[in-house]
Amino acid sequence: MADSPFWMIWPGNAALSALTWFVIAMPFLYAARAPVHGLLRSLGQLAGGPLRLASRALLASAQELRERNRTVLLAQGREESGDRLAREFERVAALVKRDLEGYPALQRKLLDEITRVEEDYKKCGEVPPPPPDWVDAVAAVAKIKPNGNELVQRVLEEINRSVNRSLEKLGIDHADLILLHRPDYLMDPTETGGALDGLISDGKTKFVGVSNFSPSRISLLAHGMKAPIVTNQIEFSPLHLDPISDGTFDTALRRGHRPMIWSPVGGGRLLTGDEPDVAKIRTVLAGIAETYGLDGPAEAAIAFVVRHPAGGVPIVGSGKRERMLGAIKAAATVLDRQDWYAVVAETSPMLSL
Ligand SMILES: NC(=O)c1ccc[n+]([C@@H]2O[C@H](COP(=O)([O-])OP(=O)(O)OC[C@H]3O[C@@H](n4cnc5c(N)ncnc54)[C@H](OP(=O)(O)O)[C@@H]3O)[C@@H](O)[C@H]2O)c1
């Protein structure tokens, strides 16, 4: 009993002691409820003020933290973007540098090419030194013995004159090709053919050809020659279509020689002629030039003449570099059949399909 805590009314029975105390305290607690409630309310009000202040302070801090986080994130994003941009710039700069490194070499090559073309062009206008071999060529022709026949004599003189003229104009050391210019209706094919064969066998020219020969005259001369006639230089242009219908091109195809085409732009008349017919052809050619990206009617005319399967080689008469370059481009252009026939139809409707 002496060992029991002081509050135990019933020694050894804590539960019963606690229940007894509860029953005793109930009336007091009931009586004290109003003042205790007031006390608690006062304490609550007392603590409410500082807590509200503290909560406002915490809200302000939270807001401040949010702002700071935002600023930090923005700064970090900016830094990362800056780094990425800097890396991208470096990559692009490396690419540009690598690409540009090739340009000086390319530019040098282009300049070299331009200089070479300019020099070639200048050389074309220079008069080369007299070629001694041509003198031999003339001598060789002169050495062919006339047999008393007036025709042979004339042929030899003609060839001699022609060789002399070429010698003066071209000044080349040996001839690749000699053309017999215009048929001589009094020609003896055996004598003339023999003279031409003689030039080849003496090594003074590699080939011989003719100019303005009709199909039958070519056959006649070929009959009197051992060497082949490699070309017939003839007139052909949108203003002069005869070779396509008079057998000239057919003969070239059959015999296997490539014609050379003189006056492919009609000696300039195609470009400047005032006649209504010429103006109409010029308009058709201008349309073709536009379609194929050529410089103009002259170049369209050149594309027209090379289109025939006889494989004619145009001899462009212009001395102007730009026009020659335009002609080279035109000679590599293949006209459609309908465009080729449009030119034929304008020049000679009877010949068009
Ligand atoms: N075998 C023969 O019977 C015979 C007959 C005649 C001619 N040919 C030879 O054929 C060659 C060419 O004859 P061709 O002079 O009558 O040829 P062409 O090329 O028909 O005519 C050349 C003329 O056209 C002018 N032209 C204007 N624009 C042109 C352009 N864009 N392209 C070309 N030419 C343009 C030229 O003037 P610019 O000079 O101002 O450019 C030049 O006066 C002659 O040099 C000659 O060797 C042979």
PDBQT file of the ligand as one rigid body, heavy atoms in Angstrom, charges set to zero:
ROOT
HETATM    1  N1  LIG A 401      33.133  26.929-151.742  1.00  0.00    +0.000 N 
HETATM    2  C1  LIG A 401      32.520  28.022-152.072  1.00  0.00    +0.000 C 
HETATM    3  O1  LIG A 401      32.070  28.211-153.209  1.00  0.00    +0.000 OA
HETATM    4  C2  LIG A 401      32.323  29.083-151.052  1.00  0.00    +0.000 A 
HETATM    5  C3  LIG A 401      31.495  30.156-151.283  1.00  0.00    +0.000 A 
HETATM    6  C4  LIG A 401      31.325  31.114-150.278  1.00  0.00    +0.000 A 
HETATM    7  C5  LIG A 401      31.964  30.951-149.081  1.00  0.00    +0.000 A 
HETATM    8  N2  LIG A 401      32.784  29.883-148.887  1.00  0.00    +0.000 N 
HETATM    9  C6  LIG A 401      33.508  29.693-147.618  1.00  0.00    +0.000 C 
HETATM   10  O2  LIG A 401      32.556  29.618-146.595  1.00  0.00    +0.000 OA
HETATM   11  C7  LIG A 401      32.909  30.518-145.554  1.00  0.00    +0.000 C 
HETATM   12  C8  LIG A 401      31.668  31.025-144.886  1.00  0.00    +0.000 C 
HETATM   13  O3  LIG A 401      30.844  31.706-145.790  1.00  0.00    +0.000 OA
HETATM   14  P1  LIG A 401      30.085  33.015-145.339  1.00  0.00    +0.000 P 
HETATM   15  O4  LIG A 401      31.024  34.044-144.886  1.00  0.00    +0.000 OA
HETATM   16  O5  LIG A 401      29.128  33.358-146.419  1.00  0.00    +0.000 OA
HETATM   17  O6  LIG A 401      29.362  32.378-144.045  1.00  0.00    +0.000 OA
HETATM   18  P2  LIG A 401      28.170  32.841-143.136  1.00  0.00    +0.000 P 
HETATM   19  O7  LIG A 401      28.542  32.323-141.793  1.00  0.00    +0.000 OA
HETATM   20  O8  LIG A 401      26.885  32.363-143.716  1.00  0.00    +0.000 OA
HETATM   21  O9  LIG A 401      28.130  34.438-143.114  1.00  0.00    +0.000 OA
HETATM   22  C9  LIG A 401      29.035  35.191-142.350  1.00  0.00    +0.000 C 
HETATM   23  C10 LIG A 401      28.526  36.612-142.322  1.00  0.00    +0.000 C 
HETATM   24  O10 LIG A 401      27.390  36.648-141.483  1.00  0.00    +0.000 OA
HETATM   25  C11 LIG A 401      27.598  37.658-140.485  1.00  0.00    +0.000 C 
HETATM   26  N3  LIG A 401      27.005  37.300-139.186  1.00  0.00    +0.000 N 
HETATM   27  C12 LIG A 401      26.233  38.103-138.423  1.00  0.00    +0.000 A 
HETATM   28  N4  LIG A 401      25.868  37.494-137.285  1.00  0.00    +0.000 NA
HETATM   29  C13 LIG A 401      26.451  36.289-137.306  1.00  0.00    +0.000 A 
HETATM   30  C14 LIG A 401      26.458  35.225-136.407  1.00  0.00    +0.000 A 
HETATM   31  N5  LIG A 401      25.790  35.278-135.242  1.00  0.00    +0.000 N 
HETATM   32  N6  LIG A 401      27.169  34.128-136.714  1.00  0.00    +0.000 NA
HETATM   33  C15 LIG A 401      27.830  34.068-137.889  1.00  0.00    +0.000 A 
HETATM   34  N7  LIG A 401      27.854  35.068-138.799  1.00  0.00    +0.000 NA
HETATM   35  C16 LIG A 401      27.169  36.176-138.510  1.00  0.00    +0.000 A 
HETATM   36  C17 LIG A 401      29.090  37.766-140.382  1.00  0.00    +0.000 C 
HETATM   37  O11 LIG A 401      29.384  39.058-139.885  1.00  0.00    +0.000 OA
HETATM   38  P3  LIG A 401      30.587  39.260-138.839  1.00  0.00    +0.000 P 
HETATM   39  O12 LIG A 401      31.843  38.903-139.571  1.00  0.00    +0.000 OA
HETATM   40  O13 LIG A 401      30.460  40.695-138.505  1.00  0.00    +0.000 OA
HETATM   41  O14 LIG A 401      30.334  38.385-137.692  1.00  0.00    +0.000 OA
HETATM   42  C18 LIG A 401      29.540  37.550-141.791  1.00  0.00    +0.000 C 
HETATM   43  O15 LIG A 401      29.448  38.767-142.512  1.00  0.00    +0.000 OA
HETATM   44  C19 LIG A 401      33.736  31.594-146.251  1.00  0.00    +0.000 C 
HETATM   45  O16 LIG A 401      34.626  32.160-145.357  1.00  0.00    +0.000 OA
HETATM   46  C20 LIG A 401      34.423  30.832-147.353  1.00  0.00    +0.000 C 
HETATM   47  O17 LIG A 401      35.645  30.290-146.871  1.00  0.00    +0.000 OA
HETATM   48  C21 LIG A 401      32.973  28.943-149.832  1.00  0.00    +0.000 A 
ENDROOT
TORSDOF 0
